[in-house]
């Protein structure tokens, strides 16, 4: 079980690295837009749309990685005073409740992405007018990866010796 968790968390790590790398083109596009707009008086037609799609992609793809690192916000006022067994039980309950919602959301987002592709839907947000299906596919991948990490965290609450919120060795 620990080996499967480690394998899944390596996938989550790879997606987290991809999310981090999205910051490079985001910074470059934003810098170019600022220079073009204020130095040359010629704003671009593409920077806004590229900026919001990369920002959204970065945020969503980082969800699972953040959980893997144990960095999601937790309310420790109550759980901090509980014994470890009670905290594990609460974690297991929360993960077990959230996992079906994430799976349903992933399935729904897949339908949303494929219908956008089938209809040739575009954003309509700028003159660039990007197709929406790649961005929606990122939504689907992000929530599927988040569901995978939630499953890993749930398994860690059930596997003796594993601790939820801690990374397993890659």
Biotite code that builds the C-alpha atoms (Angstrom):
import biotite.structure as struc

atoms = struc.array([
    struc.Atom([0.000, 0.000, 0.000], chain_id="A", res_id=1, res_name="UNK", atom_name="CA", element="C"),
    struc.Atom([2.792, 2.391, 0.894], chain_id="A", res_id=2, res_name="UNK", atom_name="CA", element="C"),
    struc.Atom([4.389, 1.717, -2.480], chain_id="A", res_id=3, res_name="UNK", atom_name="CA", element="C"),
    struc.Atom([1.156, 2.656, -4.300], chain_id="A", res_id=4, res_name="UNK", atom_name="CA", element="C"),
    struc.Atom([0.848, 5.790, -2.205], chain_id="A", res_id=5, res_name="UNK", atom_name="CA", element="C"),
    struc.Atom([4.451, 6.685, -3.078], chain_id="A", res_id=6, res_name="UNK", atom_name="CA", element="C"),
    struc.Atom([3.797, 6.133, -6.776], chain_id="A", res_id=7, res_name="UNK", atom_name="CA", element="C"),
    struc.Atom([0.657, 8.276, -6.692], chain_id="A", res_id=8, res_name="UNK", atom_name="CA", element="C"),
    struc.Atom([2.452, 11.010, -4.797], chain_id="A", res_id=9, res_name="UNK", atom_name="CA", element="C"),
    struc.Atom([5.230, 11.059, -7.388], chain_id="A", res_id=10, res_name="UNK", atom_name="CA", element="C"),
    struc.Atom([2.532, 11.858, -9.967], chain_id="A", res_id=11, res_name="UNK", atom_name="CA", element="C"),
    struc.Atom([1.240, 14.617, -7.689], chain_id="A", res_id=12, res_name="UNK", atom_name="CA", element="C"),
    struc.Atom([4.781, 15.949, -7.334], chain_id="A", res_id=13, res_name="UNK", atom_name="CA", element="C"),
    struc.Atom([5.190, 16.015, -11.127], chain_id="A", res_id=14, res_name="UNK", atom_name="CA", element="C"),
    struc.Atom([1.926, 17.957, -11.504], chain_id="A", res_id=15, res_name="UNK", atom_name="CA", element="C"),
    struc.Atom([3.086, 20.331, -8.754], chain_id="A", res_id=16, res_name="UNK", atom_name="CA", element="C"),
    struc.Atom([6.328, 20.964, -10.630], chain_id="A", res_id=17, res_name="UNK", atom_name="CA", element="C"),
    struc.Atom([4.330, 21.610, -13.800], chain_id="A", res_id=18, res_name="UNK", atom_name="CA", element="C"),
    struc.Atom([2.197, 24.104, -11.852], chain_id="A", res_id=19, res_name="UNK", atom_name="CA", element="C"),
    struc.Atom([5.323, 25.882, -10.639], chain_id="A", res_id=20, res_name="UNK", atom_name="CA", element="C"),
    struc.Atom([6.760, 26.020, -14.153], chain_id="A", res_id=21, res_name="UNK", atom_name="CA", element="C"),
    struc.Atom([3.596, 27.766, -15.367], chain_id="A", res_id=22, res_name="UNK", atom_name="CA", element="C"),
    struc.Atom([4.746, 30.809, -13.431], chain_id="A", res_id=23, res_name="UNK", atom_name="CA", element="C"),
    struc.Atom([7.556, 31.417, -15.930], chain_id="A", res_id=24, res_name="UNK", atom_name="CA", element="C"),
    struc.Atom([5.346, 32.096, -18.988], chain_id="A", res_id=25, res_name="UNK", atom_name="CA", element="C"),
    struc.Atom([2.875, 33.929, -16.731], chain_id="A", res_id=26, res_name="UNK", atom_name="CA", element="C"),
    struc.Atom([5.569, 36.332, -15.525], chain_id="A", res_id=27, res_name="UNK", atom_name="CA", element="C"),
    struc.Atom([6.924, 36.765, -19.049], chain_id="A", res_id=28, res_name="UNK", atom_name="CA", element="C"),
    struc.Atom([3.484, 37.488, -20.533], chain_id="A", res_id=29, res_name="UNK", atom_name="CA", element="C"),
    struc.Atom([2.618, 39.923, -17.747], chain_id="A", res_id=30, res_name="UNK", atom_name="CA", element="C"),
    struc.Atom([5.969, 41.690, -18.053], chain_id="A", res_id=31, res_name="UNK", atom_name="CA", element="C"),
    struc.Atom([5.583, 41.964, -21.806], chain_id="A", res_id=32, res_name="UNK", atom_name="CA", element="C"),
    struc.Atom([2.076, 43.395, -21.404], chain_id="A", res_id=33, res_name="UNK", atom_name="CA", element="C"),
    struc.Atom([3.230, 46.017, -18.893], chain_id="A", res_id=34, res_name="UNK", atom_name="CA", element="C"),
    struc.Atom([6.162, 47.070, -21.091], chain_id="A", res_id=35, res_name="UNK", atom_name="CA", element="C"),
    struc.Atom([4.059, 47.099, -24.268], chain_id="A", res_id=36, res_name="UNK", atom_name="CA", element="C"),
    struc.Atom([1.257, 49.071, -22.625], chain_id="A", res_id=37, res_name="UNK", atom_name="CA", element="C"),
    struc.Atom([3.229, 51.667, -20.681], chain_id="A", res_id=38, res_name="UNK", atom_name="CA", element="C"),
    struc.Atom([6.510, 51.975, -22.573], chain_id="A", res_id=39, res_name="UNK", atom_name="CA", element="C"),
    struc.Atom([5.179, 51.654, -26.126], chain_id="A", res_id=40, res_name="UNK", atom_name="CA", element="C"),
    struc.Atom([1.522, 52.609, -25.665], chain_id="A", res_id=41, res_name="UNK", atom_name="CA", element="C"),
    struc.Atom([0.534, 49.406, -27.499], chain_id="A", res_id=42, res_name="UNK", atom_name="CA", element="C"),
    struc.Atom([-1.246, 46.888, -25.277], chain_id="A", res_id=43, res_name="UNK", atom_name="CA", element="C"),
    struc.Atom([-1.403, 43.319, -26.524], chain_id="A", res_id=44, res_name="UNK", atom_name="CA", element="C"),
    struc.Atom([-4.543, 41.466, -27.528], chain_id="A", res_id=45, res_name="UNK", atom_name="CA", element="C"),
    struc.Atom([-3.392, 38.226, -25.948], chain_id="A", res_id=46, res_name="UNK", atom_name="CA", element="C"),
    struc.Atom([-1.761, 38.930, -22.552], chain_id="A", res_id=47, res_name="UNK", atom_name="CA", element="C"),
    struc.Atom([-4.993, 39.204, -20.541], chain_id="A", res_id=48, res_name="UNK", atom_name="CA", element="C"),
    struc.Atom([-6.305, 35.862, -21.736], chain_id="A", res_id=49, res_name="UNK", atom_name="CA", element="C"),
    struc.Atom([-2.966, 34.100, -21.414], chain_id="A", res_id=50, res_name="UNK", atom_name="CA", element="C"),
    struc.Atom([-2.604, 35.611, -17.941], chain_id="A", res_id=51, res_name="UNK", atom_name="CA", element="C"),
    struc.Atom([-5.900, 34.439, -16.538], chain_id="A", res_id=52, res_name="UNK", atom_name="CA", element="C"),
    struc.Atom([-5.640, 30.953, -18.056], chain_id="A", res_id=53, res_name="UNK", atom_name="CA", element="C"),
    struc.Atom([-2.111, 30.458, -16.698], chain_id="A", res_id=54, res_name="UNK", atom_name="CA", element="C"),
    struc.Atom([-3.083, 31.853, -13.282], chain_id="A", res_id=55, res_name="UNK", atom_name="CA", element="C"),
    struc.Atom([-6.094, 29.549, -13.075], chain_id="A", res_id=56, res_name="UNK", atom_name="CA", element="C"),
    struc.Atom([-4.082, 26.581, -14.280], chain_id="A", res_id=57, res_name="UNK", atom_name="CA", element="C"),
    struc.Atom([-1.322, 27.281, -11.766], chain_id="A", res_id=58, res_name="UNK", atom_name="CA", element="C"),
    struc.Atom([-3.788, 27.561, -8.887], chain_id="A", res_id=59, res_name="UNK", atom_name="CA", element="C"),
    struc.Atom([-5.765, 24.430, -9.772], chain_id="A", res_id=60, res_name="UNK", atom_name="CA", element="C"),
    struc.Atom([-2.791, 22.217, -10.580], chain_id="A", res_id=61, res_name="UNK", atom_name="CA", element="C"),
    struc.Atom([-1.203, 23.151, -7.243], chain_id="A", res_id=62, res_name="UNK", atom_name="CA", element="C"),
    struc.Atom([-4.172, 21.885, -5.185], chain_id="A", res_id=63, res_name="UNK", atom_name="CA", element="C"),
    struc.Atom([-2.979, 18.284, -4.895], chain_id="A", res_id=64, res_name="UNK", atom_name="CA", element="C"),
    struc.Atom([0.657, 19.259, -4.392], chain_id="A", res_id=65, res_name="UNK", atom_name="CA", element="C"),
    struc.Atom([-0.325, 21.598, -1.572], chain_id="A", res_id=66, res_name="UNK", atom_name="CA", element="C"),
    struc.Atom([-2.246, 18.799, 0.147], chain_id="A", res_id=67, res_name="UNK", atom_name="CA", element="C"),
    struc.Atom([0.694, 16.430, -0.388], chain_id="A", res_id=68, res_name="UNK", atom_name="CA", element="C"),
    struc.Atom([2.961, 18.926, 1.361], chain_id="A", res_id=69, res_name="UNK", atom_name="CA", element="C"),
    struc.Atom([0.493, 19.298, 4.256], chain_id="A", res_id=70, res_name="UNK", atom_name="CA", element="C"),
    struc.Atom([0.048, 23.004, 3.526], chain_id="A", res_id=71, res_name="UNK", atom_name="CA", element="C"),
    struc.Atom([-3.738, 23.272, 3.185], chain_id="A", res_id=72, res_name="UNK", atom_name="CA", element="C"),
    struc.Atom([-5.408, 25.364, 5.864], chain_id="A", res_id=73, res_name="UNK", atom_name="CA", element="C"),
    struc.Atom([-6.456, 23.324, 8.877], chain_id="A", res_id=74, res_name="UNK", atom_name="CA", element="C"),
    struc.Atom([-8.409, 24.454, 11.889], chain_id="A", res_id=75, res_name="UNK", atom_name="CA", element="C"),
    struc.Atom([-6.226, 23.177, 14.692], chain_id="A", res_id=76, res_name="UNK", atom_name="CA", element="C"),
    struc.Atom([-8.051, 24.778, 17.622], chain_id="A", res_id=77, res_name="UNK", atom_name="CA", element="C"),
    struc.Atom([-10.005, 21.591, 18.302], chain_id="A", res_id=78, res_name="UNK", atom_name="CA", element="C"),
    struc.Atom([-7.924, 18.927, 16.575], chain_id="A", res_id=79, res_name="UNK", atom_name="CA", element="C"),
    struc.Atom([-4.670, 20.138, 18.135], chain_id="A", res_id=80, res_name="UNK", atom_name="CA", element="C"),
    struc.Atom([-5.947, 19.184, 21.577], chain_id="A", res_id=81, res_name="UNK", atom_name="CA", element="C"),
    struc.Atom([-7.168, 15.740, 20.491], chain_id="A", res_id=82, res_name="UNK", atom_name="CA", element="C"),
    struc.Atom([-5.122, 12.555, 20.754], chain_id="A", res_id=83, res_name="UNK", atom_name="CA", element="C"),
    struc.Atom([-3.531, 11.329, 17.504], chain_id="A", res_id=84, res_name="UNK", atom_name="CA", element="C"),
    struc.Atom([-6.067, 8.519, 17.068], chain_id="A", res_id=85, res_name="UNK", atom_name="CA", element="C"),
    struc.Atom([-8.981, 10.946, 17.195], chain_id="A", res_id=86, res_name="UNK", atom_name="CA", element="C"),
    struc.Atom([-7.258, 13.257, 14.708], chain_id="A", res_id=87, res_name="UNK", atom_name="CA", element="C"),
    struc.Atom([-6.733, 10.306, 12.343], chain_id="A", res_id=88, res_name="UNK", atom_name="CA", element="C"),
    struc.Atom([-10.407, 9.406, 12.652], chain_id="A", res_id=89, res_name="UNK", atom_name="CA", element="C"),
    struc.Atom([-11.472, 12.976, 11.877], chain_id="A", res_id=90, res_name="UNK", atom_name="CA", element="C"),
    struc.Atom([-9.077, 13.123, 8.918], chain_id="A", res_id=91, res_name="UNK", atom_name="CA", element="C"),
    struc.Atom([-10.368, 9.789, 7.616], chain_id="A", res_id=92, res_name="UNK", atom_name="CA", element="C"),
    struc.Atom([-13.972, 10.963, 7.908], chain_id="A", res_id=93, res_name="UNK", atom_name="CA", element="C"),
    struc.Atom([-13.295, 14.255, 6.134], chain_id="A", res_id=94, res_name="UNK", atom_name="CA", element="C"),
    struc.Atom([-11.296, 12.607, 3.337], chain_id="A", res_id=95, res_name="UNK", atom_name="CA", element="C"),
    struc.Atom([-13.957, 9.929, 2.925], chain_id="A", res_id=96, res_name="UNK", atom_name="CA", element="C"),
    struc.Atom([-16.636, 12.629, 2.608], chain_id="A", res_id=97, res_name="UNK", atom_name="CA", element="C"),
    struc.Atom([-14.649, 14.827, 0.226], chain_id="A", res_id=98, res_name="UNK", atom_name="CA", element="C"),
    struc.Atom([-13.405, 12.063, -2.101], chain_id="A", res_id=99, res_name="UNK", atom_name="CA", element="C"),
    struc.Atom([-16.781, 11.224, -3.726], chain_id="A", res_id=100, res_name="UNK", atom_name="CA", element="C"),
    struc.Atom([-17.430, 14.925, -4.292], chain_id="A", res_id=101, res_name="UNK", atom_name="CA", element="C"),
    struc.Atom([-14.066, 15.308, -6.028], chain_id="A", res_id=102, res_name="UNK", atom_name="CA", element="C"),
    struc.Atom([-14.697, 12.234, -8.173], chain_id="A", res_id=103, res_name="UNK", atom_name="CA", element="C"),
    struc.Atom([-18.118, 13.553, -9.180], chain_id="A", res_id=104, res_name="UNK", atom_name="CA", element="C"),
    struc.Atom([-16.610, 16.959, -9.925], chain_id="A", res_id=105, res_name="UNK", atom_name="CA", element="C"),
    struc.Atom([-13.857, 15.378, -12.039], chain_id="A", res_id=106, res_name="UNK", atom_name="CA", element="C"),
    struc.Atom([-16.414, 13.401, -14.042], chain_id="A", res_id=107, res_name="UNK", atom_name="CA", element="C"),
    struc.Atom([-18.563, 16.499, -14.554], chain_id="A", res_id=108, res_name="UNK", atom_name="CA", element="C"),
    struc.Atom([-15.565, 18.593, -15.607], chain_id="A", res_id=109, res_name="UNK", atom_name="CA", element="C"),
    struc.Atom([-14.580, 15.919, -18.131], chain_id="A", res_id=110, res_name="UNK", atom_name="CA", element="C"),
    struc.Atom([-18.034, 16.239, -19.729], chain_id="A", res_id=111, res_name="UNK", atom_name="CA", element="C"),
    struc.Atom([-17.706, 20.016, -19.673], chain_id="A", res_id=112, res_name="UNK", atom_name="CA", element="C"),
    struc.Atom([-14.288, 19.864, -21.416], chain_id="A", res_id=113, res_name="UNK", atom_name="CA", element="C"),
    struc.Atom([-15.406, 17.356, -24.039], chain_id="A", res_id=114, res_name="UNK", atom_name="CA", element="C"),
    struc.Atom([-18.577, 19.302, -24.854], chain_id="A", res_id=115, res_name="UNK", atom_name="CA", element="C"),
    struc.Atom([-16.495, 22.471, -25.298], chain_id="A", res_id=116, res_name="UNK", atom_name="CA", element="C"),
    struc.Atom([-14.234, 20.567, -27.668], chain_id="A", res_id=117, res_name="UNK", atom_name="CA", element="C"),
    struc.Atom([-17.150, 19.067, -29.616], chain_id="A", res_id=118, res_name="UNK", atom_name="CA", element="C"),
    struc.Atom([-18.787, 22.473, -30.077], chain_id="A", res_id=119, res_name="UNK", atom_name="CA", element="C"),
    struc.Atom([-15.537, 24.290, -30.871], chain_id="A", res_id=120, res_name="UNK", atom_name="CA", element="C"),
    struc.Atom([-16.296, 26.693, -28.036], chain_id="A", res_id=121, res_name="UNK", atom_name="CA", element="C"),
    struc.Atom([-14.020, 29.695, -27.571], chain_id="A", res_id=122, res_name="UNK", atom_name="CA", element="C"),
    struc.Atom([-13.570, 32.020, -24.625], chain_id="A", res_id=123, res_name="UNK", atom_name="CA", element="C"),
    struc.Atom([-14.867, 35.272, -26.057], chain_id="A", res_id=124, res_name="UNK", atom_name="CA", element="C"),
    struc.Atom([-12.761, 37.092, -23.439], chain_id="A", res_id=125, res_name="UNK", atom_name="CA", element="C"),
    struc.Atom([-10.367, 38.871, -25.776], chain_id="A", res_id=126, res_name="UNK", atom_name="CA", element="C"),
    struc.Atom([-9.462, 39.261, -29.410], chain_id="A", res_id=127, res_name="UNK", atom_name="CA", element="C"),
    struc.Atom([-7.296, 36.155, -29.038], chain_id="A", res_id=128, res_name="UNK", atom_name="CA", element="C"),
    struc.Atom([-10.468, 34.114, -28.359], chain_id="A", res_id=129, res_name="UNK", atom_name="CA", element="C"),
    struc.Atom([-8.763, 30.892, -27.271], chain_id="A", res_id=130, res_name="UNK", atom_name="CA", element="C"),
    struc.Atom([-10.554, 27.533, -27.453], chain_id="A", res_id=131, res_name="UNK", atom_name="CA", element="C"),
    struc.Atom([-11.803, 26.637, -23.966], chain_id="A", res_id=132, res_name="UNK", atom_name="CA", element="C"),
    struc.Atom([-11.352, 22.875, -24.003], chain_id="A", res_id=133, res_name="UNK", atom_name="CA", element="C"),
    struc.Atom([-7.611, 22.884, -23.094], chain_id="A", res_id=134, res_name="UNK", atom_name="CA", element="C"),
    struc.Atom([-8.287, 25.036, -20.043], chain_id="A", res_id=135, res_name="UNK", atom_name="CA", element="C"),
    struc.Atom([-11.229, 22.813, -19.083], chain_id="A", res_id=136, res_name="UNK", atom_name="CA", element="C"),
    struc.Atom([-9.021, 19.767, -19.543], chain_id="A", res_id=137, res_name="UNK", atom_name="CA", element="C"),
    struc.Atom([-6.606, 21.328, -17.046], chain_id="A", res_id=138, res_name="UNK", atom_name="CA", element="C"),
    struc.Atom([-9.558, 21.677, -14.626], chain_id="A", res_id=139, res_name="UNK", atom_name="CA", element="C"),
    struc.Atom([-10.282, 17.977, -15.070], chain_id="A", res_id=140, res_name="UNK", atom_name="CA", element="C"),
    struc.Atom([-6.651, 16.935, -14.606], chain_id="A", res_id=141, res_name="UNK", atom_name="CA", element="C"),
    struc.Atom([-6.300, 19.161, -11.541], chain_id="A", res_id=142, res_name="UNK", atom_name="CA", element="C"),
    struc.Atom([-9.357, 17.775, -9.780], chain_id="A", res_id=143, res_name="UNK", atom_name="CA", element="C"),
    struc.Atom([-8.491, 14.176, -10.731], chain_id="A", res_id=144, res_name="UNK", atom_name="CA", element="C"),
    struc.Atom([-5.015, 14.678, -9.252], chain_id="A", res_id=145, res_name="UNK", atom_name="CA", element="C"),
    struc.Atom([-6.507, 16.326, -6.172], chain_id="A", res_id=146, res_name="UNK", atom_name="CA", element="C"),
    struc.Atom([-8.865, 13.349, -5.765], chain_id="A", res_id=147, res_name="UNK", atom_name="CA", element="C"),
    struc.Atom([-5.866, 11.017, -6.078], chain_id="A", res_id=148, res_name="UNK", atom_name="CA", element="C"),
    struc.Atom([-4.037, 12.881, -3.317], chain_id="A", res_id=149, res_name="UNK", atom_name="CA", element="C"),
    struc.Atom([-7.140, 12.844, -1.108], chain_id="A", res_id=150, res_name="UNK", atom_name="CA", element="C"),
    struc.Atom([-7.277, 9.075, -1.663], chain_id="A", res_id=151, res_name="UNK", atom_name="CA", element="C"),
    struc.Atom([-3.611, 8.875, -0.631], chain_id="A", res_id=152, res_name="UNK", atom_name="CA", element="C"),
    struc.Atom([-4.312, 10.886, 2.505], chain_id="A", res_id=153, res_name="UNK", atom_name="CA", element="C"),
    struc.Atom([-7.294, 8.654, 3.306], chain_id="A", res_id=154, res_name="UNK", atom_name="CA", element="C"),
    struc.Atom([-5.105, 5.575, 2.854], chain_id="A", res_id=155, res_name="UNK", atom_name="CA", element="C"),
    struc.Atom([-2.471, 7.091, 5.128], chain_id="A", res_id=156, res_name="UNK", atom_name="CA", element="C"),
    struc.Atom([-5.074, 7.415, 7.872], chain_id="A", res_id=157, res_name="UNK", atom_name="CA", element="C"),
    struc.Atom([-5.791, 3.689, 7.531], chain_id="A", res_id=158, res_name="UNK", atom_name="CA", element="C"),
    struc.Atom([-2.255, 2.315, 7.040], chain_id="A", res_id=159, res_name="UNK", atom_name="CA", element="C"),
    struc.Atom([-0.370, 1.708, 10.282], chain_id="A", res_id=160, res_name="UNK", atom_name="CA", element="C"),
    struc.Atom([2.806, 3.760, 10.465], chain_id="A", res_id=161, res_name="UNK", atom_name="CA", element="C"),
    struc.Atom([1.774, 6.234, 7.739], chain_id="A", res_id=162, res_name="UNK", atom_name="CA", element="C"),
    struc.Atom([0.844, 9.718, 8.842], chain_id="A", res_id=163, res_name="UNK", atom_name="CA", element="C"),
    struc.Atom([-1.696, 11.891, 7.011], chain_id="A", res_id=164, res_name="UNK", atom_name="CA", element="C"),
    struc.Atom([-0.371, 15.215, 5.795], chain_id="A", res_id=165, res_name="UNK", atom_name="CA", element="C"),
    struc.Atom([3.166, 13.873, 5.515], chain_id="A", res_id=166, res_name="UNK", atom_name="CA", element="C"),
    struc.Atom([4.924, 13.045, 2.291], chain_id="A", res_id=167, res_name="UNK", atom_name="CA", element="C"),
    struc.Atom([5.809, 9.474, 1.602], chain_id="A", res_id=168, res_name="UNK", atom_name="CA", element="C"),
    struc.Atom([9.318, 8.927, 0.288], chain_id="A", res_id=169, res_name="UNK", atom_name="CA", element="C"),
    struc.Atom([9.360, 9.184, -3.510], chain_id="A", res_id=170, res_name="UNK", atom_name="CA", element="C"),
])
